[in-house]
Amino acid sequence: MNAFVVNGGKKLKGEIIPQGAKNEALQIISAVLLTPEEITISNIPDILDVNLLIELLGELGVSINRVSRDTCVFKADNVNVDYLGTGEFRQKSGRLRGSVMLAGPLLARFKKAYVPKPGGDKIGRRRLDTHIIGFEKLGATFYYEQGESFFRLEAPELKGAYMLLDEPSVTGTANIVMAASMANGTTTIYNAACEPYLQQLCKMLNRMGAKISGIGSNLLTIEGVNYLGGTEHRMLPDMIEIGSFIGMAAMTGSEITIKNVSLENLGIIPEKFKQLGIRMEFRGDDIFIPEQDAYEIQTFLDGSVLTIYDNPWPGFTPDLLSIVLVVATQAKGSVLIHQKMFESRLFFVDKLIDMGAQIILCDPHRAAVIGLGKQHRLRGITMSSPDIRAGVSLLIAALSAEGKSTIQNIEQIDRGYQYIDERLKALGADIQRI
């Protein structure tokens, strides 16, 4: 098992380019199964989860030409559908939560799919209800294989339908949209997710010949077509990584420029970090964070303690709450972090408390942070990364702490952040992979 050894307390300086968006990649790469024609995808993040999905497509018989580490040409003209029923597919797909995104394209084009029970981060319950119920409304039948912890889906014919989603699930909406794009008739999805990554998927499908309207809203209309063709697509920069770098700059008192952030697709993310007192300048499509010795958390207009919570887009993304929490530990003032979606995502705060942070874990969903204003810096400890976002939060804490920190189980970090140690070294960080 690999670990990061970090000697903290060093100020960083320079420019950093965010990787391609992980959450977009898992949807876009799955969509190549919808056509036998070539699809070229660029700005692919070179991370474990995405590479596993590409490997899984290769096992399915998809032709893959990796032109460079961030560009692939896919051609799904010889898919081995029988492979879906094998134990090897069950084992490989079960390692990756993103493999659930294969179900929609497989149902649309090949009329059957297998879905593993959700894996991935240990951050709480991950429901598949939105996916399965959506497929059922399109005419699919599902069978749960108890012994294998697997869903088997079959649909001799998919028919358009109206559906009101019980939650605006991003992956659920994406899966249903991909299945509906080749269904007979018109599908209307109300309470659809409308994140930029889903907008990217819909725009790509339209370039392939789909007929999707309402993109960017929570009401999508999909008029099914018989055939989808090839296209080219470029990923957005990863908004979670951009938020992580904003927080890292503030925690370490560093001057950092984040390049090519696609500012129009960041929503309220910059505003939430400004509420923590972090200064930033927007220079074209770059974000410049100046060196800042102290930052102070705002209060609400009536003077009450600030609460930051997650919401479906265009609300604040849950993936950045871990970053906001760790950044708040060194701010002046207090904030309540309310993580609504996952009941285990805040459990990493015990490591921050061991480092000297003042945090009260109120319950599985809420944590009150009393900022120390950098008067009492965090101290280095040995800790383990429980999930992707908590892992990077702990890494940011270690970069700002006094002394040496060791972060174990960094495979979790590698699942979502490419070459993170090398990129941080380029900014002046003292970090070693052992």
N, C-alpha and C positions, 0 to 999 in steps of 0.2 A: 504493500500500500504506500502510495506517494504522500509527501507532505510538503508544505511551504514553511521555510524558516525565514522570518521577517525581523530585521532590526529596525524598529520604528523610530519616529521622531524626526525624520528627514523631510525637508521641504522639497517638493517636486516642481519641475518647470519644463514647459515645452508644449508641443502639439500632439494630439492623439486623434486617430480616426476610428470612429465606432465601426464595429463589424456589421455584417448584414443581420437582419432581424431573425432570431431563432424561431419565434412563434409564427412568423410569416412563412419561413422556409418549410416547416413541417406541412403546412397546407398546400403551398405552391408545388412542392416536389411530389406530393401525393397526386396532384391533379394531372401529372403527365400520363397517368393510366387511362385518361379519358379519350385519348386519341392514338392512332397508330403512326401519326406523323411526328417529325422531330420537334422538340421543344428545347430551346436554349435558355438556361437560367444563369444569371450572373449575380455577383455580390453574395454568394452563398457563404454562410459562416462555417469555418473549418472547425467544427466542434463535435463532440462525441455523439450527441443525440441525432444530429443531422447526418453524420457519416453512417450511423447505424441504419437510418431510414434508406439512404442511398444503397447501402449494402443489401438491405432487404429487397429493394426493387430489383437489384441485380440477380438475386436468388430467384425472383419471380420470372426472370427471363427478359427484363427490360435491358435494352442495349444502352450502355453508359460510356460516354467519351468525356473524361475529365480533362478538359482543355487546359485548365490551371486549377489551383486549389480553390478558387472562388467561382469557377465557371464550369458548367456541365452541359453536355448535349445528351438529351434522353430520347429514346425511341422505343415505344411500347408496342411494337408490331408483332411480337412473338411471345406473348405472355403465357406462362404455364399455369393455367387456372387450377390444375390438379394439385399443384404445390401447396395451395391454400389449406388443403385438408391434412397435410402431413404434420407429424410431431415436431419436425424441425422448424416449420413455419410458426407453430404455436410457441415453441421455446424462444425463438428469436424475436418474434413480435411482442411477446410478453415482457421482454426486457425494456421496451420503449413505449411509453404512453402515447407518443405521437403516431404509433402504428394504427391507432383507431381511425386516423384520417384516411386510411386506404379504403375504408368500407364504402363510403359514398361513391367514389369513382368505380370501384369494382362492381357494385350493384348496378350502377348506370350502364356500364358497358358489358359486363359479363353475367349479370343477373344473380350473382351470389357473392357472399363475403364472409369472412371470419373475423371476429373482434375479440381480442384478449381482455380479460379483466384488467382494469387500469393499474398501471405500475407507475414508476417515476418517483417524484419527491415524496418524502414522508412528512407531508404538510397537512394531512387530514383526508377526509372522505372525498373521493372523486366519482361523481355519478355519471352513468352513461344513459340515464333515462331520456334526456332530451334527444340524443342521437337515435335511440331505438324507437321511441314514440314517433319521431319525425319520419323514420323509414317506414314504420307501420302505416302511417297515414298516406304514404305514397304507394302502399300496396305490398310491402315486404312482409314476410313472415319470419319470426325469429324463434330459435330453439336454444335453450341454455344447456350446455353440456356440463353438468355439475362436476364430474370427475376431472375434467380438463380446465375448469374455470374459463369457459369460452362461450361466446355467442356465435351461433351459425345463422346466417341470414340468407333468405332466398326470395327472389322476386321475378317470376316469369315475365311480368310486365309492370313497369312503374307508371302510375297515373298521377297527374297533377292534382293538388288538393289545397284547401285552405287550412292553415294551422296557426294557432296562437301558442307560442312557446311558453312553457312554465317559467323559464329563466332565459335571459339573453346570452346563452352560452356561445362563446366565440367558436370553439371547435364544433359544437353541435350545429350551429348555424352554417358553418363552412361545409360540414359533411352533408347536410340536407341540401344546400345549394348545389353541390357537385352532383348529387344523385338526381335532383330535380331538373338539372340542366338538360338531361336527355330523357326525361319522362314524357309521356304522352299528355298533352294539355298544359294548362297553366297552374303554377303553384304560387300561392301567396303566403308569405311568412311574416306574421306580425309579432312584435317584441323580438325582432331579430337583433343580433349583435351588430354594431356598426363601427367597430375598431378599424383604424387605418389598414391593418393587415387583412381584414376581411374585405375592405374596399379594394385592396390590391388584387385579391383573388378574383373578385367579381369582374374587375376591369380586364384581367388576363383572360378569364373565360369568355368575355364578350369579344376580345380579339380573336379567340379561337372559333367564334361563330355562335356563341350562346346569346340569349336574349334576356338580359337581366336589367331591370329598371328599379329605381329607388335606392341606388347605391349611396351609402353615407347616411341613410335614414334607418329607422327601425321597422320599416315596412318594405319588404322586398317582393317583387313580382318576377317570376321566372317562367318564361314561355319555352316549353321544351322543344328541342331540335333533335333531328335524327343523327347528326354527325358533327363532331368537333375536329378542327384541324390544328396544325402546328402554329407556334408563335415564338416570340422572344420576350423575356421578362427580366427585370432587374429588381432585386430586393431593396426595400427601404433600409436605412440604418436602424440599428436596434435601439429603440427608445429606452429600454431598461438599462442598457449599458450606458447610454448618454446620462440618464439620471444617476447612475452609479458614479460616473466620473465627476458630475457636479458635486455630489456629496463628498467624494474623496478629496477634491480640491479644498473644500471648506474645512474638513476635518484636519487636514495636514497643513493648512495655511499656505497653500501653494498657488502659483500663477499658472493656469492651464488654459489652453485653447482647444476646444473640441470641434473638429472640422466636419463640415458637410453633414449637418444633423437633420436636414429636411424639417426645418423649423415649423412649417405649416402643419406637419403631422404629429407634433408633440403635444397638442392640446394644452391642458392646464398644468402639465408637468413642471415647466419653469416657474409658474406662479406658486406652486406648492413649496418649492425650494426657497423662493423669495420670502414666503411666510416664515421660514426658519431664520431669516435675516441674511441669507446668502446673496451677495451682490453678483450680478452678471451683466454682460453687455452682448447685444446681438450685432454681429458684424457680418452682414450679408447672410450666408447660411451657416456661419460659425457662431459658437458660444464662447465668449472670453470670460473666465472667472479670475478676477484679480486676487492677489495675495491679501488675505484678510486675517488679522490677528484675533478678532472676536466677531461673533454674530449673535444677534438677539432674536428670540422667537417672538413673533407678533401675538397680540391678544385679539379677541373679537372686539367689536366696537364698544360693547358695554363693559369691557375690561375683564370678561371671563376667560378662562384658560382655553387656548386653542385646541380644537379637536381635528385630527386629520384621519380620514377614513376612506376606504375604497368604495367604488361604485362602478357600474357598467359605463363604458365609454358613452359620452365624453367626460364622465367622472374620472377620478384618480385611479390608476391601475393598481391592483393589489400587489403586483410583483415589485413595486417600489416602496411598499410600506416598511419592509425590513431595513432598507437603506435610510429612509427618513428617520426611523427609530434610532439607529446607531449615530446618525449625524446630530440628532437632538441631544445626545448625552453630553456633548461638548459645547452646546449653545448656552446662552444666558436665558433663563426662563424655563417654563414647563409646557408640556404638551401631552395630550391624551391620544394614543394611537389606537384606533379601532379597526381591527381586521375582521371584516364580516364573513368573508367567503370560506376561509379554511381554519379549522379549529386547532391546528397544531403548529401554525406557522410562527407563532411568537415564542415557542418554547426554547428558542436559542438564547433568550435574554439572560439565562442563568450564567452563560459564559461572559456576557458583558458585565454582569454584576460581579463576577469573580475578578474582572479587570478593574473594578472600582467604580463602575457606573451606578447611578442612583435610579433604579427602575422598580416600580411596583407592578407585578403581574397581577392584575385585578381578577382575571378569569382567562379562559383559553383564547378569548377574542380581544381583550383590551389590556393595554399596558400604559401606565402613567410614567412619564420620563421627567425627572428633575434635572435640568441642565446644570452642569458644573462650570460653564463659562471658561473652560480651559485652565481654570485655576488649579484644578486637581486632575492632572492628566491620567489617562488610562495606563495600566501597567501590563506588560507582556506576560502571557501565560501559555500553557499548552491546551489546545482545544480541538474539537472535531467538528467538521462541517456536516450538518444534518440535511441540508437541501441546497439547491443552486443559489438562491437569493440570500439565504442566511449565510452561506459560505462566503459570498462576496462582501456582505456586511461585516463579517468577522475579519476578513482581509483588510477592509478599510479601517476598522478599529485597530488592527495590528500595526498598520502603517503610521497611525497617529500616536501609538502608545510609546511609553518609555520602556526601553529594554527589548529583549528578544521574545518573540512569540512563535509558537509552532502550531500550524493548522494541519490537522490530519484529515484523511478522507477527502482529499482535494479532487478526487474523481468527480464528485458532485459539482465542483466549480467548473471543471473541464467540460462537463455536459453542456454548459451554457455560455462559456467565455473562452474565446480562442486566444491561445498564446498569451494569456493574461500576465504571466510573470515576465516574459520578454518585453512586452509592451510597457509594463510599469518600470522595468529596468531602464528603458530608453528615456524615461522621465526623471531618473535619478533615484528610484526606489532601491533599497537594499533587501532583495528577496531572492531566495534560492530554492530550487526544487530538489528535494532529496528522495 
